[in-house]
Amino acid sequence: KEAGYDRPRIKLLPALQIGAEIQRSRGYTDAQRVTSEMLDGFDNSQFVCEHARIVTDRGVHVCPILIEEPDSLLGTDLQQATQADYAITHGACLTCYQYGAICSNSSLGLTSGDS
């Protein structure tokens, strides 16, 4: 509170086995993917890629975690991106499936007067 935060929080993220983590430990195996069976009855709105896009100087990407993956680019503008479908095929997608939308900042909707 001394630093100006009424409700300081910390966000712990699971390790994503991409980027430098591949060299440090290991990457995802081919078996570490979300399957259609896993999505049966699953609430896809839990994935950020279901309802959000990331805009960079290279274009519009499906996911903030996958912006370095060439196939994450949905188009050069929002119109192209809204017409593009994306399959949940990366190992990082499995981490989001297991732990929820890890890159989103979820909130309980509490106001500063709530305790």
Contact map, one row per residue, 1 for C-alpha under 8 A:
1111111100000000000000000000000000000000000000000000000000000000000000000000000000000000000000000000000000000000000
1111100000000000000000000000000000000000000000000000000000000000000000000000000000000000000000000000000000000000000
1111100000000000000000000000000000000000000000000000000000000000000000000000000000000000000000000000000000000000000
1111110000000000000000000000000000000000000000000000000000000000000000000000000000000000000000000000000000000000000
1111111100000000000000000000000000000000000000000000000000000000000000000000000000000000000000000000000000000000000
1001111100000000000000000000000000000000000000000000000000000000000000000000000000000000000000000000000000000001000
1000111110000000000000000000000000000000000000000000000000000000000000000000000000000000000000000000000000000001000
1000111111000000000000000000000000000000000000000000000000000000000000000000000000000000000000000000000000000000000
0000001111100000000000000000000000000000000000000000000000000000000000000000000000000000000000000000000000000000000
0000000111110000000000000000000000000000000000000000000000000000000000000000000000000000000000000000000000000000000
0000000011111000000000000000000000000000000000000000000000000000000000000000000000000000000000000000000000000000000
0000000001111100000000000000000000000000000000000000000000000000000000000000000000000000000000000000000000000000000
0000000000111110000000000000000000000000000000000000000000000000000000000000000000000000000000000000010000000000000
0000000000011111000000000000000000000000000000000000000000000000000000000000000000000000000000100010010000000000000
0000000000001111100000000000000000000000000000000000000000000000000000000000000000000000000000000000000000000000000
0000000000000111110010000000000000000000000000000000000000000000000000000000000000000000000100100000000000000000000
0000000000000011111011001111000000000000000000000000000000000000000000000000000000000000001100000000000000000000000
0000000000000001111111000011000000000000000000000000000000000000000000000000000000000000000100000000000000000000000
0000000000000000111111100000000000000000000000000000000000000000000000000000000000000000000000000000000000000000000
0000000000000000011111110000000000000000000000000000000000000000000000000000000000000000000000000000000000000000000
0000000000000001111111111110000000000000000000000000000000000000000000000000000000000000000000000000000000000000000
0000000000000000111111111110000000000000000000000000000000000000000000000000000000000000000000000000000000000000000
0000000000000000001111111110000000000000000000000000000000000000000000000000000000000000000000000000000000000000000
0000000000000000000111111100000000000000000000000000000000000000000000000000000000000000000000000000000000000000000
0000000000000000100011111110000000000000000000000000000000000000000000000000000000000000000000000000000000000000000
0000000000000000100011111111000000000000000000000000000000000000000000000000000000000000000000000000000000000000000
0000000000000000110011101111100000000000000000000000000000000000000000000000000000000000000000000000000000000000000
0000000000000000110000000111111100000000000000000000000000000000000000000000000000000000001100000000000000000000000
0000000000000000000000000011111100000000000000000000000000000000000000000000000000000000001000000000000000000000000
0000000000000000000000000001111110000000000000000000000000000000000000000000000000000000001000000000000000000000000
0000000000000000000000000001111110000000000000000000000000000000000000000000000000000000000000000000000000000000000
0000000000000000000000000001111111000000000000000000000000000000000000000000000000000000001001000000000000000000000
0000000000000000000000000000011111100000000000000000000000000000000000000000000000000000111011000000000000000000000
0000000000000000000000000000000111110110000000000000000000000000000000000000000000000001111011001000000000000000000
0000000000000000000000000000000011111110000000000000000000000000000000000000000000000000000000000000000000000000000
0000000000000000000000000000000001111111000000000000000000000000000000000000000000000000000000000000000000000000000
0000000000000000000000000000000000111111000000000000000000000000000000000000000000000000000000000000000000000000000
0000000000000000000000000000000001111111110000000000000000000000000000000000000000000000000000000000000000000000000
0000000000000000000000000000000001111111111100000000000000000000000000000000000000000000000000000000000000000000000
0000000000000000000000000000000000011111110000000000000000000000000000000000000000000000000000000000000000000000000
0000000000000000000000000000000000000111111000000000000000000000000000000000000000000000000000000000000000000000000
0000000000000000000000000000000000000111111100000000000000000000000000000000000000000000000000000000000000000000000
0000000000000000000000000000000000000010111111000000000000000000000000000000000000000000000000000000000000000000000
0000000000000000000000000000000000000010011111100100000000000000000000000000000000000000000000000000000000000000000
0000000000000000000000000000000000000000001111110110000000000000000000000000000000000000000000000000000000000000000
0000000000000000000000000000000000000000001111110100000000000000000000000000000000000000000000001001100000000000000
0000000000000000000000000000000000000000000111111110000000000000000000000000000000000000000000011001100000000000000
0000000000000000000000000000000000000000000011111111000000000010000000000000000000000000000000000000101100000000000
0000000000000000000000000000000000000000000000111111100000000110000000000000000000000000000000000000000000000000000
0000000000000000000000000000000000000000000111111111000000000000000000000000000000000000000000000000000000000000000
0000000000000000000000000000000000000000000010111111100000000000000000000000000000000000000000000000000000000000000
0000000000000000000000000000000000000000000000011111110000000110000000000000000000000000000000000000000000000000000
0000000000000000000000000000000000000000000000001011111000011111000000000000000000000000000000000000000000000000000
0000000000000000000000000000000000000000000000000001111100011111000000000000000000000000000000000000000000000000000
0000000000000000000000000000000000000000000000000000111111111000000000000000000000000000000000000000000000000000000
0000000000000000000000000000000000000000000000000000011111111000000000000000000000000000000000000000000000000000000
0000000000000000000000000000000000000000000000000000001111100000000000000000000000000000000000000000000000000000000
0000000000000000000000000000000000000000000000000000001111110000000000000001000000000000000000000000000000000000000
0000000000000000000000000000000000000000000000000000001111111000000000001111100000000000000000000000000000000000000
0000000000000000000000000000000000000000000000000000111101111100000000001111110010000000000000000000000000000000000
0000000000000000000000000000000000000000000000000000111100111111011000011110000010000000000000000000000000000000000
0000000000000000000000000000000000000000000000001001110000011111011000011100000000000100000000000000000000000000000
0000000000000000000000000000000000000000000000011001110000001111111000010000000000000000000000000000000000000000000
0000000000000000000000000000000000000000000000000000110000001111111000000000000000000000000000000000001000000000000
0000000000000000000000000000000000000000000000000000000000000011111100000000000000000000000100000000001000000000000
0000000000000000000000000000000000000000000000000000000000001111111110010000000000000000000100000000000000000000000
0000000000000000000000000000000000000000000000000000000000001111111111011000000000000000000000000000000000000000000
0000000000000000000000000000000000000000000000000000000000000000111111010000000000000000000000000000000000000000000
0000000000000000000000000000000000000000000000000000000000000000011111111000000000000000000000000000000000000000000
0000000000000000000000000000000000000000000000000000000000000000001111111000000000000000000000000000000000000000000
0000000000000000000000000000000000000000000000000000000000000000000011111100000000000000000000000000000000000000000
0000000000000000000000000000000000000000000000000000000000001110011111111100000000000000000000000000000000000000000
0000000000000000000000000000000000000000000000000000000000111100001011111111000000000000000000000000000000000000000
0000000000000000000000000000000000000000000000000000000000111100000000111111000110011100000000000000000000000000000
0000000000000000000000000000000000000000000000000000000000111000000000001111110110010000000000000000000000000000000
0000000000000000000000000000000000000000000000000000000001110000000000001111110110000000000000000000000000000000000
0000000000000000000000000000000000000000000000000000000000110000000000000011111110000000000000000000000000000000000
0000000000000000000000000000000000000000000000000000000000010000000000000011111111000000000000000000000000000000000
0000000000000000000000000000000000000000000000000000000000000000000000000000111111100000000000000000000000000000000
0000000000000000000000000000000000000000000000000000000000000000000000000111111111110000000000000000000000000000000
0000000000000000000000000000000000000000000000000000000000011000000000000111111111110000000000000000000000000000000
0000000000000000000000000000000000000000000000000000000000000000000000000000011111110000000000000000000000000000000
0000000000000000000000000000000000000000000000000000000000000000000000000000001111111000000000000000000000000000000
0000000000000000000000000000000000000000000000000000000000000000000000000110000111111100000000000000000000000000000
0000000000000000000000000000000000000000000000000000000000000000000000000100000000111110000000000000000000000000000
0000000000000000000000000000000000000000000000000000000000000100000000000100000000011111000000000000000000000000000
0000000000000000000000000000000000000000000000000000000000000000000000000000000000001111100000000000000000000000000
0000000000000000000000000000000001000000000000000000000000000000000000000000000000000111110010000000000000000000000
0000000000000000000000000000000011000000000000000000000000000000000000000000000000000011111010000000000000000000000
0000000000000000000000000000000011000000000000000000000000000000000000000000000000000001111111000000000000000000000
0000000000000000100000000001110111000000000000000000000000000000000000000000000000000000111111100000000000000000000
0000000000000001110000000001000000000000000000000000000000000000110000000000000000000000011111110000000000000000000
0000000000000000000000000000000011000000000000000000000000000000000000000000000000000001111111111000000000000000000
0000000000000000000000000000000111000000000000000000000000000000000000000000000000000000011111111100000000000000000
0000000000000101000000000000000000000000000000000000000000000000000000000000000000000000001111111111000000000000000
0000000000000000000000000000000000000000000000100000000000000000000000000000000000000000000111111111110000000000000
0000000000000000000000000000000001000000000001100000000000000000000000000000000000000000000011111111100000000000000
0000000000000000000000000000000000000000000000000000000000000000000000000000000000000000000001111111000000000000000
0000000000000100000000000000000000000000000000000000000000000000000000000000000000000000000000111111110000000000000
0000000000000000000000000000000000000000000001100000000000000000000000000000000000000000000000111111110000000000000
0000000000000000000000000000000000000000000001110000000000000000000000000000000000000000000000011011111100000000000
0000000000001100000000000000000000000000000000000000000000000000000000000000000000000000000000010011111110000000000
0000000000000000000000000000000000000000000000010000000000000001100000000000000000000000000000000000111110000000000
0000000000000000000000000000000000000000000000010000000000000000000000000000000000000000000000000000111111000000000
0000000000000000000000000000000000000000000000000000000000000000000000000000000000000000000000000000011111100000000
0000000000000000000000000000000000000000000000000000000000000000000000000000000000000000000000000000000111110000000
0000000000000000000000000000000000000000000000000000000000000000000000000000000000000000000000000000000011111100000
0000000000000000000000000000000000000000000000000000000000000000000000000000000000000000000000000000000001111100000
0000000000000000000000000000000000000000000000000000000000000000000000000000000000000000000000000000000000111110000
0000000000000000000000000000000000000000000000000000000000000000000000000000000000000000000000000000000000111111110
0000000000000000000000000000000000000000000000000000000000000000000000000000000000000000000000000000000000001111110
0000011000000000000000000000000000000000000000000000000000000000000000000000000000000000000000000000000000000111111
0000000000000000000000000000000000000000000000000000000000000000000000000000000000000000000000000000000000000111111
0000000000000000000000000000000000000000000000000000000000000000000000000000000000000000000000000000000000000111111
0000000000000000000000000000000000000000000000000000000000000000000000000000000000000000000000000000000000000001111
